[in-house]
Amino acid sequence: MGLLWLLQAWGSRPAARACRAVVFDMGGVLLPSPYACARDWEVRNGVPPGTVRRAVACGRHDRPWMKYMRGELTADEFVRAFARQCFDITNSPVPVDSFLSDLTSKEMSQQLPAMTEAIRCIRAEGLKTAVLSNNFYLHSGASFLPLDRKQFDVIVESCREGICKPDPRIYTLCLERLGVQPNESIFLDDIGQNLKAAAQLGMNTLKVDDPEVALKELENFLGFPLRGAVPFTRSVRPTMEIPQVPLQKYLENVLGSHTTGSLLIRQFSHGQSNPTYYVEYGDRRLVLRKKPPGKLLPSAHAVEREYRVLRALAEAGVPVPRALAFCEDSSIIGTPFYLMEYCAGHVYKDPSLPGLEPSQRRAIYAAMNQVLAQIHSVDLKAAGLEDYGKHGNYVQRQVQTWTKQYRATETHTIPAMERLIEWLPLHLPQAHQVTLVHGDFSSLSFWSRLDNLIFHPERPQVLAVLDWELSTLGDPISDVAYSCMAHYLPSSFSLLKGLGNCDLTHLGIPTAEEHFHTYCGHMGIPPIEGWNFYMAFSFFRVAAILQGVYKRSLTGQASSATAESGGKQAESMADLAWDFATKEGFRVFKAMPPMTPSGRPYSTWAWQGPFPRRSYVTVPHSSSAPAHLILSPEGLSGRAQDLYRRLRRFMDAHVYPAEQALRDHQVSQTRWTLHPLVEELKGKAKSEGLWNLFLPLETDPEVRYGAGLTNLEYAHLCELMGMSLHAPEIFNCSAPDTGNMEVLLRYGTEEQKERWLQPLLDGEIRSCFAMTEPQVASSDATNIESSIVEEEGFYVLNGHKWWISGALDPRCRLCVFMGKTNPGAPRHKQQSMLLVPMDTPGVTVTRPLSVYGLDDPPAGHGEILFENVRVPKANMLLGPGRGFEIAQGRLGPGRIHHCMRLIGFAERALALMKERAAALDIAMIKLVAPAMALRVTDRAIQAFGAAGLSSDYPLAQFFAWARALRLADGPDEVHRTTVAKLELQAP
């Protein structure tokens, strides 16, 4: 979807070689030559010619210029050292500081336009680009790299790496980051010794004396042009080639025999659905749209509809390209296609419209708004489009259509899509006016917002609206919502640069609400309700489209080279859609008339399921009760209540019935392997949206990873999960993963999150937390003795840890290790935390430890030796000396979770006991959670007798865990001591 139509003439070129990356030097290649700058400076300052060149080359590896390039000298240190060197050459003072100013001036910092265009062409062809520069630090401390970094896949700066050309290591580093072999790259530089070093590694090289000449040579090497290119097009990909001879004959028939010349075909690199080509024949410049090859979904890729609506709209005065001919004969190029004239104009790729004034931006958005209203105002009968689609139930049909499309291309379960498929049909808005709808107005195209609109190059006027593949008759508000998706995405979003975190007032861009009200003014209608529904549906539809793009990429049918990476974003779009569904639910809830409860009692829990129902009052309804205290699930927010009810239904339907099979497995010969039932239940829980419920809203304010619950809301769900030992893992809410995920989310770098957090959130791996040590009272984290020593870019770990929960799990891939980096620092600044892959050499799990005779397979509680374990410095969390700080942040929420699960233990034990012994209700339990749970469970075991000690019931495991949790996160005595100290300090 989405086309880019700024087109220019093109010539035929030789076939491309097997090159995957082009590596550029900076000065003398992308920027003007520094030696030319030196010559001009020498003339202006009366310095003998060649002084700078001699000073640069004079000396060996430790000469000032090289040390400066390696970042070993500051700008001030370099100026002093280089001035002395120049003085030795000229025997007179030399104003080196002014030379450095000239070298970094605006004139010397302008990238050569021909190189900018060449890089754009190279990237359009799918090749990678890199800049490998000998550069330096400025007086400000910033590195000198005055280039648009988005042009390059890899940037290697000598001053940051501590090595510079012609050192072979810096070339190897660049190639490794590009992920290519030396012979798959070509390196451009203006210095012979740098090129010689690259060539010795096997890289292709090209010396740049004259940039224009060099670009011609690079064109010959690559096999495609690097100037005069059709913007946003590339050579036709092998799977998308069009037979030229039959197409040329067809063009002669359509355009007339007088049209002659060579035939040029280029492919637009952005089209995702219907492949789109630039065709140049003689003096005619055309655009060809065709169906993709291979087996297609029913009713999809209907290019004949596009052709029909273009013809009709041109007659109605809507700005569209002129459609020339439709060919349904698949024998010509393999599929039906149509031709239209190309439309010259301006395409805005970034919705923030950089480079424009605020008034210009507002005018652009106003023009877009106006043309959308013009489309929706087309007289269907006069345009001959009355039968272009069904009248009525548009949104309902669209939901059904995109649900079917999604199901037809589904490759894995996306929980948010499952929720939306259930939610959308139940919350359809009331029917509105039926108009022609574009269906993709300002479409997503890898991935811009305004690229379905061609604007006049000098004024805010829409010249053409493109891409009518999804057009039909329907609800016009869906088009308006679709055009506002960028408003709700951040500018850093990988597929589409959004406006969500931009200051729209400062930019002059209307908000989504202003845009909608302006549209309603053009149409003469009042604003409607249900905006959040339309946004939810918009993102749902895009998620379904992306899933289809991804599926086609797996079969080689996708029309864009970036389809695979783009298609994987379906989950992100689905999550955004569900966020809007949630907002719509709150809007409806807030719109309901207020209700005054008549003395509703608060209860802590009422059982519904295989155990007796119980409800007892703990706090009577009173106006003096704290408003923030939620004592029963009935007091939760609507969404939290919904999660609680769904979680309880899942527990009843799936978890409790599976317990006996899982208990049997834990005492079997295969107990250290994974039971397939657990993974099956995890998949079901994820598909029902009961996943990662633990992440608190304060840690995840944008609700990107969790359910958006407060700790107070999650406490009730945690209590419910505590009624089964197996439940927390099934919902990806089990320790120690929950604490480790919060640590990564709060304190991890983006790279650490990508490598470890996402797989943990997805439930693909598990983790452990290594703090406790056998030789010290490590409940106080300042007592730990394990060492962390820095050594040559690594940290070396040595230590002995035990009671490391989860360490024996075959899925455990990550250990969060706590040790001392600086024993001489203040007591709470000695410790640090590192991320240690479990397969790192030197990590040895020596044995599982049992808890009252239970070894808790398959996760277990391991004793681990860390012997000279080397991990990269990048694995440090937050920074050296911050370990105690992280530990406090990690253990706090964990204690709350344990306490709530313990209450769940006790509730379940009490229910079992009551069912067995018919005991009277107990009004209140007032002791500390672990001790209370232990006592209640012990009474239940007494009621069951010997059966209570067996694996036929969960009571023995409850008892063992309740007792163990009096030690976990600190023994009871530690907490009693803390409470006593605070009480003694009180006045």
Helices and strands as residue ranges (DSSP letters): E 21-24, H 34-44, H 51-57, H 64-69, H 75-90, H 96-103, G 107-109, H 113-124, E 128-133, G 149-151, E 154-157, H 158-161, H 168-178, G 182-184, E 185-189, H 192-200, E 204-207, H 211-222, E 233-234, G 238-240, H 244-255, E 263-268, E 276-281, E 284-290, H 303-316, E 323-327, E 337-341, H 358-376, H 380-383, H 394-409, H 415-423, G 424-427, E 435-437, E 453-455, E 462-465, E 472-474, H 476-482, G 485-488, H 504-507, H 512-523, H 531-555, H 563-567, H 570-591, E 602-603, E 617-619, G 633-635, H 638-650, I 651-655, H 656-666, H 676-687, H 711-721, H 727-730, H 737-747, H 750-752, I 753-757, H 758-761, E 766-770, G 781-783, E 787-791, E 794-805, E 812-820, G 827-829, E 831-837, E 843-848, E 861-872, G 873-875, H 883-917, H 929-944, G 945-949, H 955-964, H 972-985
